[in-house]
Amino acid sequence: TQLLEQSPQFLSIQEGENLTVYCNSSSVFSSLQWYRQEPGEGPVLLVTVVTGGEVKKLKRLTFQFGDARKDSSLHITAAQPGDTGLYLCAGVRDSGYALNFGKGTSLLVTP
Amino acid sequence: GAGVSQTPSNKVTEKGKYVELRCDPISGHTALYWYRQSLGQGPEFLIYFQGTGAADDSGLPNDRFFAVRPEGSVSTLKIQRTERGDSAVYLCASSKAGGPYEQYFGPGTRLTVT
């Protein structure tokens, strides 16, 4: 049973479009991390958010942690083909340490 | 600095055989984690080490799976009597300490049981 539900599961868009990926749970997390994974490689950490309502920006990527620390979103502005990959959200529950992953959102950006 | 390394990158074994997967964490990271990722799924937690001891092995699927970290650095995940359902990518991650610290992943070992 996965604690985090990601949507959409698949997303195919054209270069230049904007998109948002959602990560939802009924559980509270002390921190939430977003990773990007490419075929044959391990997940690469993009960002960690720890405070409810926190917003972090990484170039064209904007990450938000929900006020109640139960959900998060990733918004990409003007997507580029290099953004193609599997985006995974993962949360650490209060007093925990293991990452609880969602199933991921597979993003394809075509030129 | 060097990241998390895992060997082998690929392992093909026959059903019933024994396999060992190795993880070399980032230098100075005291916490080490093993996860398993099946096709189309996010990684699932297997076991967590803080130093030399397994602080939590609740994610190990059954007693065919065992992991060690004898000197608090390199870890080995051992699978006995492998089954076809064990086929997956086994990922190792390390962090400065357990808890909300950021975890950094290795490239994984793809295990195929025929």
Interface residues (C-beta under 8 A of the other chain):
Chain A: Q2 L4 S30 S31 Q33 Y35 G40 E41 G42 P43 V44 L45 T48 V50 L88 A90 V92 G96 Y97 A98 L99 N100 F101 G102 K103 G104
Chain B: V4 A31 Y33 Y35 G40 Q41 G42 P43 E44 F45 Y48 A55 D56 G59 L91 A93 G98 G99 P100 E102 Q103 Y104 F105 G106 P107 G108 R110
